[in-house]
Amino acid sequence: MKEEQKENGKEQNTPHVHVRPDGTIYTHVHHHDGASDAQPHSHTHTHTHENTKAVINRLSRAIGHLESIKKMVENGRDCSEVLIQLSAVKAAINNTGKVILQDHIEHCLVDAIETGDFEAIEELNKAIDRFIK
């Protein structure tokens, strides 16, 4: 059967479906190179995150806020005012990161644990380390 899944020396990336306890259904693909029976080389599945629209809205507001700060600098506004506005943008970006992280834990990490994708868990650890610096 494994031979039937191979094409041109590589395994086909066959999608599979997960159903969450709340009834949410999503499909994703793990990409295998077919070289061995080892776990996939990367956590590359895709699915719809429940907070995508909220994250996009938050990022759009932060971008708009940064544009206004840029104008403040161009207009020679007081440095303390600029710093206060920059701190507001930093807080907005950090809060957006928290939403993404929560979504990632609730969906991607749960899937990684269910499928034994330990590389995805390590990638999350690295991302958290960079995020909190």
N, CA, C and O atoms as a printed pandas DataFrame, in Angstrom:
     atom_number atom_name residue_name chain_id  residue_number  x_coord  y_coord  z_coord
0              1         N          MET        A               1    0.824   -1.185    0.000
1              2        CA          MET        A               1    0.000    0.000    0.000
2              3         C          MET        A               1    0.870    1.252    0.000
3              4         O          MET        A               1    0.556    2.234   -0.671
4              5         N          LYS        A               2    1.974    1.211    0.762
5              6        CA          LYS        A               2    2.863    2.355    0.811
6              7         C          LYS        A               2    3.396    2.654   -0.585
7              8         O          LYS        A               2    3.578    3.817   -0.947
8              9         N          GLU        A               3    3.645    1.614   -1.365
9             10        CA          GLU        A               3    4.123    1.816   -2.735
10            11         C          GLU        A               3    3.090    2.536   -3.582
11            12         O          GLU        A               3    3.445    3.319   -4.463
12            13         N          GLU        A               4    1.798    2.274   -3.322
13            14        CA          GLU        A               4    0.740    2.940   -4.078
14            15         C          GLU        A               4    0.683    4.430   -3.757
15            16         O          GLU        A               4    0.248    5.228   -4.587
16            17         N          GLN        A               5    1.121    4.807   -2.558
17            18        CA          GLN        A               5    1.083    6.205   -2.165
18            19         C          GLN        A               5    2.258    6.993   -2.719
19            20         O          GLN        A               5    2.239    8.223   -2.696
20            21         N          LYS        A               6    3.285    6.302   -3.219
21            22        CA          LYS        A               6    4.458    6.993   -3.722
22            23         C          LYS        A               6    4.269    7.369   -5.180
23            24         O          LYS        A               6    3.664    6.643   -5.970
24            25         N          GLU        A               7    4.805    8.517   -5.498
25            26        CA          GLU        A               7    4.748    8.984   -6.873
26            27         C          GLU        A               7    6.043    9.726   -7.131
27            28         O          GLU        A               7    6.365   10.672   -6.413
28            29         N          ASN        A               8    6.804    9.309   -8.161
29            30        CA          ASN        A               8    8.092    9.924   -8.478
30            31         C          ASN        A               8    9.034    9.918   -7.277
31            32         O          ASN        A               8    9.748   10.895   -7.053
32            33         N          GLY        A               9    9.046    8.831   -6.500
33            34        CA          GLY        A               9    9.956    8.708   -5.385
34            35         C          GLY        A               9    9.545    9.450   -4.132
35            36         O          GLY        A               9   10.268    9.414   -3.136
36            37         N          LYS        A              10    8.415   10.115   -4.150
37            38        CA          LYS        A              10    7.960   10.853   -2.964
38            39         C          LYS        A              10    6.555   10.406   -2.616
39            40         O          LYS        A              10    5.759   10.053   -3.486
40            41         N          GLU        A              11    6.269   10.429   -1.325
41            42        CA          GLU        A              11    4.917   10.091   -0.906
42            43         C          GLU        A              11    3.970   11.213   -1.288
43            44         O          GLU        A              11    4.326   12.390   -1.242
44            45         N          GLN        A              12    2.781   10.838   -1.658
45            46        CA          GLN        A              12    1.769   11.845   -1.935
46            47         C          GLN        A              12    1.352   12.486   -0.627
47            48         O          GLN        A              12    1.347   11.835    0.418
48            49         N          ASN        A              13    1.005   13.746   -0.684
49            50        CA          ASN        A              13    0.576   14.480    0.494
50            51         C          ASN        A              13   -0.938   14.371    0.604
51            52         O          ASN        A              13   -1.668   15.270    0.189
52            53         N          THR        A              14   -1.399   13.261    1.166
53            54        CA          THR        A              14   -2.811   12.973    1.257
54            55         C          THR        A              14   -3.433   13.721    2.423
55            56         O          THR        A              14   -2.971   13.595    3.557
56            57         N          PRO        A              15   -4.485   14.506    2.157
57            58        CA          PRO        A              15   -5.124   15.228    3.261
58            59         C          PRO        A              15   -5.889   14.279    4.172
59            60         O          PRO        A              15   -6.377   13.233    3.743
60            61         N          HIS        A              16   -5.979   14.664    5.427
61            62        CA          HIS        A              16   -6.800   13.900    6.349
62            63         C          HIS        A              16   -7.629   14.863    7.193
63            64         O          HIS        A              16   -7.305   16.045    7.319
64            65         N          VAL        A              17   -8.694   14.334    7.761
65            66        CA          VAL        A              17   -9.702   15.151    8.425
66            67         C          VAL        A              17   -9.662   14.905    9.926
67            68         O          VAL        A              17   -9.486   13.777   10.386
68            69         N          HIS        A              18   -9.830   15.993   10.681
69            70        CA          HIS        A              18   -9.969   15.908   12.136
70            71         C          HIS        A              18  -11.302   16.524   12.513
71            72         O          HIS        A              18  -11.742   17.497   11.898
72            73         N          VAL        A              19  -11.945   15.959   13.523
73            74        CA          VAL        A              19  -13.184   16.508   14.054
74            75         C          VAL        A              19  -12.945   16.803   15.529
75            76         O          VAL        A              19  -12.638   15.904   16.312
76            77         N          ARG        A              20  -13.090   18.070   15.895
77            78        CA          ARG        A              20  -12.909   18.502   17.280
78            79         C          ARG        A              20  -14.143   18.123   18.106
79            80         O          ARG        A              20  -15.209   17.872   17.543
80            81         N          PRO        A              21  -14.006   18.081   19.423
81            82        CA          PRO        A              21  -15.145   17.758   20.292
82            83         C          PRO        A              21  -16.333   18.695   20.092
83            84         O          PRO        A              21  -17.479   18.299   20.306
84            85         N          ASP        A              22  -16.061   19.953   19.678
85            86        CA          ASP        A              22  -17.164   20.894   19.462
86            87         C          ASP        A              22  -17.816   20.723   18.086
87            88         O          ASP        A              22  -18.728   21.472   17.736
88            89         N          GLY        A              23  -17.353   19.742   17.309
89            90        CA          GLY        A              23  -17.926   19.480   15.996
90            91         C          GLY        A              23  -17.197   20.158   14.851
91            92         O          GLY        A              23  -17.515   19.907   13.688
92            93         N          THR        A              24  -16.222   21.013   15.153
93            94        CA          THR        A              24  -15.448   21.688   14.112
94            95         C          THR        A              24  -14.665   20.654   13.321
95            96         O          THR        A              24  -13.999   19.789   13.889
96            97         N          ILE        A              25  -14.754   20.757   12.012
97            98        CA          ILE        A              25  -14.063   19.822   11.128
98            99         C          ILE        A              25  -13.003   20.594   10.350
99           100         O          ILE        A              25  -13.285   21.664    9.812
100          101         N          TYR        A              26  -11.789   20.058   10.288
101          102        CA          TYR        A              26  -10.772   20.666    9.445
102          103         C          TYR        A              26   -9.940   19.587    8.789
103          104         O          TYR        A              26   -9.791   18.481    9.309
104          105         N          THR        A              27   -9.410   19.932    7.649
105          106        CA          THR        A              27   -8.581   19.029    6.873
106          107         C          THR        A              27   -7.204   19.643    6.737
107          108         O          THR        A              27   -7.075   20.853    6.548
108          109         N          HIS        A              28   -6.186   18.828    6.832
109          110        CA          HIS        A              28   -4.836   19.331    6.599
110          111         C          HIS        A              28   -3.988   18.235    5.996
111          112         O          HIS        A              28   -4.396   17.077    5.908
112          113         N          VAL        A              29   -2.790   18.632    5.582
113          114        CA          VAL        A              29   -1.869   17.718    4.928
114          115         C          VAL        A              29   -0.538   17.784    5.653
115          116         O          VAL        A              29   -0.056   18.872    5.965
116          117         N          HIS        A              30    0.055   16.645    5.922
117          118        CA          HIS        A              30    1.433   16.581    6.398
118          119         C          HIS        A              30    2.277   16.189    5.199
119          120         O          HIS        A              30    1.947   15.244    4.482
120          121         N          HIS        A              31    3.360   16.911    4.982
121          122        CA          HIS        A              31    4.219   16.669    3.832
122          123         C          HIS        A              31    5.327   15.705    4.220
123          124         O          HIS        A              31    6.101   15.979    5.137
124          125         N          HIS        A              32    5.403   14.575    3.523
125          126        CA          HIS        A              32    6.419   13.558    3.776
126          127         C          HIS        A              32    7.340   13.494    2.580
127          128         O          HIS        A              32    6.922   13.728    1.446
128          129         N          ASP        A              33    8.615   13.170    2.843
129          130        CA          ASP        A              33    9.538   13.026    1.719
130          131         C          ASP        A              33    9.652   11.590    1.246
131          132         O          ASP        A              33   10.286   11.321    0.225
132          133         N          GLY        A              34    9.044   10.659    1.979
133          134        CA          GLY        A              34    9.046    9.267    1.560
134          135         C          GLY        A              34   10.350    8.546    1.829
135          136         O          GLY        A              34   10.468    7.365    1.501
136          137         N          ALA        A              35   11.337    9.213    2.415
137          138        CA          ALA        A              35   12.645    8.604    2.625
138          139         C          ALA        A              35   12.616    7.544    3.718
139          140         O          ALA        A              35   13.398    6.595    3.685
140          141         N          SER        A              36   11.730    7.700    4.675
141          142        CA          SER        A              36   11.667    6.719    5.762
142          143         C          SER        A              36   10.281    6.758    6.383
143          144         O          SER        A              36    9.399    7.504    5.957
144          145         N          ASP        A              37   10.124    5.935    7.395
145          146        CA          ASP        A              37    8.861    5.932    8.131
146          147         C          ASP        A              37    8.875    6.957    9.262
147          148         O          ASP        A              37    7.975    6.965   10.102
148          149         N          ALA        A              38    9.883    7.816    9.289
149          150        CA          ALA        A              38    9.992    8.819   10.350
150          151         C          ALA        A              38    8.886    9.853   10.230
151          152         O          ALA        A              38    8.169    9.917    9.231
152          153         N          GLN        A              39    8.767   10.660   11.276
153          154        CA          GLN        A              39    7.769   11.724   11.286
154          155         C          GLN        A              39    8.092   12.748   10.207
155          156         O          GLN        A              39    9.230   12.809    9.742
156          157         N          PRO        A              40    7.110   13.557    9.797
157          158        CA          PRO        A              40    7.337   14.571    8.785
158          159         C          PRO        A              40    8.446   15.534    9.209
159          160         O          PRO        A              40    8.714   15.716   10.396
160          161         N          HIS        A              41    9.088   16.147    8.201
161          162        CA          HIS        A              41   10.191   17.058    8.470
162          163         C          HIS        A              41    9.737   18.398    8.996
163          164         O          HIS        A              41   10.518   19.095    9.644
164          165         N          SER        A              42    8.517   18.777    8.742
165          166        CA          SER        A              42    8.063   20.069    9.246
166          167         C          SER        A              42    6.576   20.042    9.505
167          168         O          SER        A              42    5.837   19.199    8.996
168          169         N          HIS        A              43    6.168   20.995   10.314
169          170        CA          HIS        A              43    4.763   21.144   10.698
170          171         C          HIS        A              43    4.139   22.080    9.676
171          172         O          HIS        A              43    4.035   23.285    9.910
172          173         N          THR        A              44    3.723   21.525    8.544
173          174        CA          THR        A              44    3.302   22.372    7.433
174          175         C          THR        A              44    1.832   22.250    7.101
175          176         O          THR        A              44    1.406   22.685    6.031
176          177         N          HIS        A              45    1.041   21.664    7.996
177          178        CA          HIS        A              45   -0.379   21.558    7.671
178          179         C          HIS        A              45   -1.023   22.940    7.768
179          180         O          HIS        A              45   -0.543   23.829    8.471
180          181         N          THR        A              46   -2.100   23.084    7.055
181          182        CA          THR        A              46   -2.814   24.355    7.102
182          183         C          THR        A              46   -4.267   24.087    7.458
183          184         O          THR        A              46   -4.825   23.048    7.104
184          185         N          HIS        A              47   -4.861   25.022    8.151
185          186        CA          HIS        A              47   -6.278   24.971    8.460
186          187         C          HIS        A              47   -6.714   26.365    8.846
187          188         O          HIS        A              47   -5.881   27.244    9.067
188          189         N          THR        A              48   -7.984   26.566    8.925
189          190        CA          THR        A              48   -8.517   27.874    9.263
190          191         C          THR        A              48   -8.458   28.079   10.765
191          192         O          THR        A              48   -8.948   27.256   11.538
192          193         N          HIS        A              49   -7.854   29.185   11.167
193          194        CA          HIS        A              49   -7.802   29.538   12.587
194          195         C          HIS        A              49   -9.046   30.335   12.917
195          196         O          HIS        A              49   -9.502   31.142   12.106
196          197         N          GLU        A              50   -9.597   30.120   14.092
197          198        CA          GLU        A              50  -10.841   30.794   14.448
198          199         C          GLU        A              50  -10.664   32.282   14.701
199          200         O          GLU        A              50  -11.649   33.019   14.687
200          201         N          ASN        A              51   -9.444   32.748   14.931
201          202        CA          ASN        A              51   -9.217   34.159   15.241
202          203         C          ASN        A              51   -8.548   34.932   14.106
203          204         O          ASN        A              51   -8.043   36.030   14.338
204          205         N          THR        A              52   -8.529   34.400   12.904
205          206        CA          THR        A              52   -7.838   35.052   11.795
206          207         C          THR        A              52   -8.344   36.466   11.556
207          208         O          THR        A              52   -7.541   37.387   11.406
208          209         N          LYS        A              53   -9.644   36.654   11.518
209          210        CA          LYS        A              53  -10.193   37.987   11.253
210          211         C          LYS        A              53   -9.808   38.969   12.356
211          212         O          LYS        A              53   -9.461   40.116   12.074
212          213         N          ALA        A              54   -9.869   38.526   13.601
213          214        CA          ALA        A              54   -9.492   39.393   14.721
214          215         C          ALA        A              54   -8.013   39.761   14.646
215          216         O          ALA        A              54   -7.650   40.907   14.909
216          217         N          VAL        A              55   -7.173   38.821   14.298
217          218        CA          VAL        A              55   -5.739   39.096   14.180
218          219         C          VAL        A              55   -5.481   40.089   13.055
219          220         O          VAL        A              55   -4.700   41.025   13.225
220          221         N          ILE        A              56   -6.121   39.900   11.922
221          222        CA          ILE        A              56   -5.949   40.824   10.795
222          223         C          ILE        A              56   -6.416   42.223   11.182
223          224         O          ILE        A              56   -5.754   43.207   10.851
224          225         N          ASN        A              57   -7.535   42.324   11.872
225          226        CA          ASN        A              57   -8.023   43.634   12.324
226          227         C          ASN        A              57   -7.041   44.291   13.289
227          228         O          ASN        A              57   -6.760   45.483   13.167
228          229         N          ARG        A              58   -6.524   43.536   14.232
229          230        CA          ARG        A              58   -5.559   44.071   15.190
230          231         C          ARG        A              58   -4.301   44.555   14.478
231          232         O          ARG        A              58   -3.785   45.630   14.784
232          233         N          LEU        A              59   -3.808   43.758   13.525
233          234        CA          LEU        A              59   -2.607   44.154   12.783
234          235         C          LEU        A              59   -2.864   45.402   11.944
235          236         O          LEU        A              59   -1.997   46.270   11.847
236          237         N          SER        A              60   -4.030   45.498   11.346
237          238        CA          SER        A              60   -4.368   46.685   10.552
238          239         C          SER        A              60   -4.380   47.936   11.423
239          240         O          SER        A              60   -3.886   48.986   11.012
240          241         N          ARG        A              61   -4.945   47.825   12.625
241          242        CA          ARG        A              61   -4.956   48.967   13.545
242          243         C          ARG        A              61   -3.540   49.344   13.961
243          244         O          ARG        A              61   -3.211   50.528   14.030
244          245         N          ALA        A              62   -2.697   48.349   14.240
245          246        CA          ALA        A              62   -1.313   48.626   14.639
246          247         C          ALA        A              62   -0.545   49.295   13.498
247          248         O          ALA        A              62    0.248   50.208   13.728
248          249         N          ILE        A              63   -0.785   48.838   12.274
249          250        CA          ILE        A              63   -0.137   49.459   11.110
250          251         C          ILE        A              63   -0.576   50.909   10.978
251          252         O          ILE        A              63    0.250   51.789   10.736
252          253         N          GLY        A              64   -1.860   51.162   11.135
253          254        CA          GLY        A              64   -2.371   52.534   11.081
254          255         C          GLY        A              64   -1.769   53.398   12.174
255          256         O          GLY        A              64   -1.427   54.559   11.951
256          257         N          HIS        A              65   -1.648   52.823   13.342
257          258        CA          HIS        A              65   -1.062   53.546   14.464
258          259         C          HIS        A              65    0.409   53.857   14.176
259          260         O          HIS        A              65    0.872   54.962   14.461
260          261         N          LEU        A              66    1.141   52.904   13.619
261          262        CA          LEU        A              66    2.539   53.147   13.258
262          263         C          LEU        A              66    2.668   54.246   12.214
263          264         O          LEU        A              66    3.581   55.070   12.281
264          265         N          GLU        A              67    1.756   54.258   11.253
265          266        CA          GLU        A              67    1.782   55.319   10.238
266          267         C          GLU        A              67    1.595   56.687   10.887
267          268         O          GLU        A              67    2.244   57.658   10.496
268          269         N          SER        A              68    0.700   56.764   11.885
269          270        CA          SER        A              68    0.483   58.048   12.555
270          271         C          SER        A              68    1.713   58.436   13.385
271          272         O          SER        A              68    2.031   59.619   13.504
272          273         N          ILE        A              69    2.396   57.454   13.953
273          274        CA          ILE        A              69    3.624   57.747   14.695
274          275         C          ILE        A              69    4.709   58.249   13.736
275          276         O          ILE        A              69    5.464   59.163   14.065
276          277         N          LYS        A              70    4.776   57.653   12.573
277          278        CA          LYS        A              70    5.741   58.105   11.566
278          279         C          LYS        A              70    5.492   59.571   11.232
279          280         O          LYS        A              70    6.435   60.354   11.115
280          281         N          LYS        A              71    4.227   59.939   11.078
281          282        CA          LYS        A              71    3.888   61.341   10.793
282          283         C          LYS        A              71    4.252   62.242   11.964
283          284         O          LYS        A              71    4.685   63.378   11.769
284          285         N          MET        A              72    4.075   61.733   13.188
285          286        CA          MET        A              72    4.462   62.509   14.371
286          287         C          MET        A              72    5.960   62.837   14.315
287          288         O          MET        A              72    6.369   63.966   14.585
288          289         N          VAL        A              73    6.760   61.846   13.964
289          290        CA          VAL        A              73    8.210   62.045   13.870
290          291         C          VAL        A              73    8.529   63.022   12.745
291          292         O          VAL        A              73    9.345   63.929   12.915
292          293         N          GLU        A              74    7.879   62.834   11.588
293          294        CA          GLU        A              74    8.113   63.744   10.448
294          295         C          GLU        A              74    7.756   65.184   10.803
295          296         O          GLU        A              74    8.387   66.121   10.315
296          297         N          ASN        A              75    6.744   65.360   11.653
297          298        CA          ASN        A              75    6.293   66.701   12.038
298          299         C          ASN        A              75    7.028   67.243   13.262
299          300         O          ASN        A              75    6.703   68.325   13.752
300          301         N          GLY        A              76    8.009   66.501   13.754
301          302        CA          GLY        A              76    8.821   66.977   14.861
302          303         C          GLY        A              76    8.127   66.991   16.209
303          304         O          GLY        A              76    8.455   67.809   17.069
304          305         N          ARG        A              77    7.178   66.100   16.402
305          306        CA          ARG        A              77    6.470   66.036   17.694
306          307         C          ARG        A              77    7.436   65.676   18.811
307          308         O          ARG        A              77    8.514   65.133   18.571
308          309         N          ASP        A              78    7.036   65.982   20.016
309          310        CA          ASP        A              78    7.836   65.736   21.201
310          311         C          ASP        A              78    8.189   64.250   21.318
311          312         O          ASP        A              78    7.344   63.378   21.117
312          313         N          CYS        A              79    9.453   63.982   21.647
313          314        CA          CYS        A              79    9.931   62.595   21.738
314          315         C          CYS        A              79    9.142   61.775   22.758
315          316         O          CYS        A              79    8.876   60.595   22.530
316          317         N          SER        A              80    8.771   62.384   23.870
317          318        CA          SER        A              80    8.033   61.623   24.882
318          319         C          SER        A              80    6.670   61.198   24.351
319          320         O          SER        A              80    6.202   60.104   24.666
320          321         N          GLU        A              81    6.022   62.051   23.547
321          322        CA          GLU        A              81    4.737   61.670   22.938
322          323         C          GLU        A              81    4.927   60.493   21.982
323          324         O          GLU        A              81    4.118   59.565   21.954
324          325         N          VAL        A              82    5.997   60.543   21.205
325          326        CA          VAL        A              82    6.284   59.460   20.255
326          327         C          VAL        A              82    6.543   58.160   21.009
327          328         O          VAL        A              82    6.035   57.106   20.625
328          329         N          LEU        A              83    7.326   58.231   22.074
329          330        CA          LEU        A              83    7.626   57.026   22.855
330          331         C          LEU        A              83    6.371   56.425   23.471
331          332         O          LEU        A              83    6.221   55.203   23.506
332          333         N          ILE        A              84    5.473   57.268   23.955
333          334        CA          ILE        A              84    4.216   56.773   24.526
334          335         C          ILE        A              84    3.393   56.050   23.461
335          336         O          ILE        A              84    2.826   54.990   23.722
336          337         N          GLN        A              85    3.333   56.623   22.273
337          338        CA          GLN        A              85    2.578   55.989   21.193
338          339         C          GLN        A              85    3.248   54.689   20.742
339          340         O          GLN        A              85    2.567   53.714   20.426
340          341         N          LEU        A              86    4.571   54.678   20.714
341          342        CA          LEU        A              86    5.291   53.439   20.366
342          343         C          LEU        A              86    5.013   52.346   21.395
343          344         O          LEU        A              86    4.877   51.177   21.034
344          345         N          SER        A              87    4.926   52.713   22.665
345          346        CA          SER        A              87    4.633   51.701   23.686
346          347         C          SER        A              87    3.232   51.130   23.483
347          348         O          SER        A              87    2.997   49.953   23.756
348          349         N          ALA        A              88    2.300   51.957   23.004
349          350        CA          ALA        A              88    0.943   51.465   22.723
350          351         C          ALA        A              88    0.966   50.461   21.576
351          352         O          ALA        A              88    0.254   49.458   21.614
352          353         N          VAL        A              89    1.779   50.727   20.560
353          354        CA          VAL        A              89    1.885   49.793   19.434
354          355         C          VAL        A              89    2.539   48.496   19.886
355          356         O          VAL        A              89    2.104   47.414   19.493
356          357         N          LYS        A              90    3.580   48.593   20.705
357          358        CA          LYS        A              90    4.222   47.380   21.218
358          359         C          LYS        A              90    3.227   46.524   21.988
359          360         O          LYS        A              90    3.207   45.303   21.836
360          361         N          ALA        A              91    2.400   47.162   22.815
361          362        CA          ALA        A              91    1.392   46.412   23.577
362          363         C          ALA        A              91    0.388   45.756   22.639
363          364         O          ALA        A              91   -0.010   44.612   22.859
364          365         N          ALA        A              92   -0.024   46.472   21.593
365          366        CA          ALA        A              92   -0.977   45.915   20.631
366          367         C          ALA        A              92   -0.377   44.711   19.905
367          368         O          ALA        A              92   -1.057   43.704   19.704
368          369         N          ILE        A              93    0.887   44.812   19.513
369          370        CA          ILE        A              93    1.561   43.704   18.827
370          371         C          ILE        A              93    1.696   42.510   19.778
371          372         O          ILE        A              93    1.447   41.372   19.379
372          373         N          ASN        A              94    2.088   42.761   21.029
373          374        CA          ASN        A              94    2.210   41.665   21.996
374          375         C          ASN        A              94    0.869   40.973   22.234
375          376         O          ASN        A              94    0.809   39.747   22.316
376          377         N          ASN        A              95   -0.194   41.749   22.345
377          378        CA          ASN        A              95   -1.521   41.156   22.535
378          379         C          ASN        A              95   -1.960   40.359   21.317
379          380         O          ASN        A              95   -2.613   39.325   21.454
380          381         N          THR        A              96   -1.607   40.830   20.130
381          382        CA          THR        A              96   -1.911   40.080   18.906
382          383         C          THR        A              96   -1.142   38.761   18.910
383          384         O          THR        A              96   -1.682   37.720   18.536
384          385         N          GLY        A              97    0.106   38.810   19.329
385          386        CA          GLY        A              97    0.904   37.585   19.434
386          387         C          GLY        A              97    0.292   36.589   20.401
387          388         O          GLY        A              97    0.330   35.381   20.163
388          389         N          LYS        A              98   -0.269   37.089   21.488
389          390        CA          LYS        A              98   -0.925   36.199   22.464
390          391         C          LYS        A              98   -2.131   35.496   21.854
391          392         O          LYS        A              98   -2.369   34.318   22.120
392          393         N          VAL        A              99   -2.896   36.224   21.030
393          394        CA          VAL        A              99   -4.059   35.615   20.361
394          395         C          VAL        A              99   -3.585   34.516   19.408
395          396         O          VAL        A              99   -4.163   33.430   19.367
396          397         N          ILE        A             100   -2.534   34.805   18.646
397          398        CA          ILE        A             100   -1.991   33.814   17.708
398          399         C          ILE        A             100   -1.462   32.609   18.467
399          400         O          ILE        A             100   -1.700   31.468   18.072
400          401         N          LEU        A             101   -0.749   32.858   19.550
401          402        CA          LEU        A             101   -0.202   31.765   20.349
402          403         C          LEU        A             101   -1.307   30.891   20.936
403          404         O          LEU        A             101   -1.215   29.664   20.900
404          405         N          GLN        A             102   -2.331   31.509   21.468
405          406        CA          GLN        A             102   -3.450   30.744   22.027
406          407         C          GLN        A             102   -4.104   29.883   20.948
407          408         O          GLN        A             102   -4.394   28.709   21.180
408          409         N          ASP        A             103   -4.334   30.461   19.776
409          410        CA          ASP        A             103   -4.927   29.727   18.664
410          411         C          ASP        A             103   -4.023   28.569   18.254
411          412         O          ASP        A             103   -4.494   27.465   17.984
412          413         N          HIS        A             104   -2.719   28.835   18.212
413          414        CA          HIS        A             104   -1.766   27.802   17.824
414          415         C          HIS        A             104   -1.774   26.645   18.822
415          416         O          HIS        A             104   -1.750   25.478   18.431
416          417         N          ILE        A             105   -1.808   26.972   20.097
417          418        CA          ILE        A             105   -1.836   25.921   21.120
418          419         C          ILE        A             105   -3.117   25.110   21.016
419          420         O          ILE        A             105   -3.083   23.881   21.074
420          421         N          GLU        A             106   -4.255   25.797   20.861
421          422        CA          GLU        A             106   -5.548   25.109   20.848
422          423         C          GLU        A             106   -5.749   24.235   19.615
423          424         O          GLU        A             106   -6.505   23.265   19.669
424          425         N          HIS        A             107   -5.094   24.556   18.517
425          426        CA          HIS        A             107   -5.329   23.808   17.288
426          427         C          HIS        A             107   -4.082   23.076   16.809
427          428         O          HIS        A             107   -4.067   21.846   16.768
428          429         N          CYS        A             108   -3.046   23.811   16.449
429          430        CA          CYS        A             108   -1.853   23.198   15.866
430          431         C          CYS        A             108   -1.129   22.287   16.845
431          432         O          CYS        A             108   -0.726   21.179   16.493
432          433         N          LEU        A             109   -0.968   22.758   18.068
433          434        CA          LEU        A             109   -0.237   21.959   19.039
434          435         C          LEU        A             109   -1.017   20.705   19.430
435          436         O          LEU        A             109   -0.434   19.635   19.600
436          437         N          VAL        A             110   -2.317   20.837   19.571
437          438        CA          VAL        A             110   -3.146   19.665   19.862
438          439         C          VAL        A             110   -2.987   18.631   18.744
439          440         O          VAL        A             110   -2.832   17.438   19.006
440          441         N          ASP        A             111   -3.028   19.101   17.504
441          442        CA          ASP        A             111   -2.846   18.190   16.377
442          443         C          ASP        A             111   -1.455   17.568   16.398
443          444         O          ASP        A             111   -1.305   16.374   16.139
444          445         N          ALA        A             112   -0.432   18.374   16.707
445          446        CA          ALA        A             112    0.932   17.851   16.747
446          447         C          ALA        A             112    1.060   16.746   17.785
447          448         O          ALA        A             112    1.704   15.728   17.534
448          449         N          ILE        A             113    0.460   16.940   18.932
449          450        CA          ILE        A             113    0.520   15.927   19.985
450          451         C          ILE        A             113   -0.232   14.670   19.545
451          452         O          ILE        A             113    0.244   13.552   19.745
452          453         N          GLU        A             114   -1.417   14.862   18.942
453          454        CA          GLU        A             114   -2.213   13.714   18.487
454          455         C          GLU        A             114   -1.482   12.897   17.436
455          456         O          GLU        A             114   -1.626   11.675   17.392
456          457         N          THR        A             115   -0.698   13.556   16.590
457          458        CA          THR        A             115   -0.018   12.861   15.497
458          459         C          THR        A             115    1.435   12.548   15.810
459          460         O          THR        A             115    2.138   11.984   14.972
460          461         N          GLY        A             116    1.901   12.909   17.014
461          462        CA          GLY        A             116    3.285   12.626   17.386
462          463         C          GLY        A             116    4.295   13.495   16.665
463          464         O          GLY        A             116    5.440   13.082   16.475
464          465         N          ASP        A             117    3.892   14.692   16.259
465          466        CA          ASP        A             117    4.776   15.606   15.536
466          467         C          ASP        A             117    5.596   16.414   16.543
467          468         O          ASP        A             117    5.258   17.553   16.869
468          469         N          PHE        A             118    6.684   15.800   17.031
469          470        CA          PHE        A             118    7.496   16.431   18.065
470          471         C          PHE        A             118    8.280   17.624   17.533
471          472         O          PHE        A             118    8.646   18.515   18.299
472          473         N          GLU        A             119    8.538   17.649   16.244
473          474        CA          GLU        A             119    9.230   18.792   15.645
474          475         C          GLU        A             119    8.369   20.047   15.769
475          476         O          GLU        A             119    8.895   21.133   16.013
476          477         N          ALA        A             120    7.070   19.914   15.605
477          478        CA          ALA        A             120    6.168   21.061   15.738
478          479         C          ALA        A             120    6.200   21.599   17.160
479          480         O          ALA        A             120    6.125   22.810   17.367
480          481         N          ILE        A             121    6.311   20.718   18.132
481          482        CA          ILE        A             121    6.384   21.149   19.527
482          483         C          ILE        A             121    7.680   21.914   19.758
483          484         O          ILE        A             121    7.680   22.942   20.435
484          485         N          GLU        A             122    8.772   21.427   19.209
485          486        CA          GLU        A             122   10.057   22.121   19.337
486          487         C          GLU        A             122   10.012   23.480   18.627
487          488         O          GLU        A             122   10.551   24.462   19.137
488          489         N          GLU        A             123    9.376   23.539   17.461
489          490        CA          GLU        A             123    9.231   24.814   16.750
490          491         C          GLU        A             123    8.441   25.814   17.588
491          492         O          GLU        A             123    8.776   26.999   17.621
492          493         N          LEU        A             124    7.404   25.348   18.260
493          494        CA          LEU        A             124    6.630   26.234   19.131
494          495         C          LEU        A             124    7.495   26.756   20.277
495          496         O          LEU        A             124    7.429   27.939   20.613
496          497         N          ASN        A             125    8.299   25.889   20.874
497          498        CA          ASN        A             125    9.190   26.331   21.943
498          499         C          ASN        A             125   10.140   27.425   21.465
499          500         O          ASN        A             125   10.368   28.404   22.175
500          501         N          LYS        A             126   10.690   27.263   20.272
501          502        CA          LYS        A             126   11.589   28.279   19.710
502          503         C          LYS        A             126   10.839   29.581   19.447
503          504         O          LYS        A             126   11.351   30.666   19.724
504          505         N          ALA        A             127    9.630   29.471   18.916
505          506        CA          ALA        A             127    8.836   30.669   18.631
506          507         C          ALA        A             127    8.481   31.408   19.916
507          508         O          ALA        A             127    8.550   32.636   19.960
508          509         N          ILE        A             128    8.109   30.686   20.943
509          510        CA          ILE        A             128    7.788   31.321   22.228
510          511         C          ILE        A             128    9.018   32.016   22.781
511          512         O          ILE        A             128    8.926   33.136   23.285
512          513         N          ASP        A             129   10.159   31.369   22.693
513          514        CA          ASP        A             129   11.404   31.958   23.187
514          515         C          ASP        A             129   11.693   33.279   22.477
515          516         O          ASP        A             129   12.072   34.254   23.126
516          517         N          ARG        A             130   11.522   33.327   21.170
517          518        CA          ARG        A             130   11.757   34.556   20.417
518          519         C          ARG        A             130   10.695   35.604   20.732
519          520         O          ARG        A             130   11.006   36.792   20.821
520          521         N          PHE        A             131    9.471   35.183   20.898
521          522        CA          PHE        A             131    8.362   36.106   21.140
522          523         C          PHE        A             131    8.510   36.841   22.467
523          524         O          PHE        A             131    8.200   38.028   22.560
524          525         N          ILE        A             132    8.986   36.132   23.499
525          526        CA          ILE        A             132    9.036   36.753   24.822
526          527         C          ILE        A             132   10.335   37.529   25.074
527          528         O          ILE        A             132   10.480   38.128   26.139
528          529         N          LYS        A             133   11.259   37.535   24.151
529          530        CA          LYS        A             133   12.507   38.307   24.327
530          531         C          LYS        A             133   12.240   39.775   24.198
531          532         O          LYS        A             133   13.161   40.583   24.315
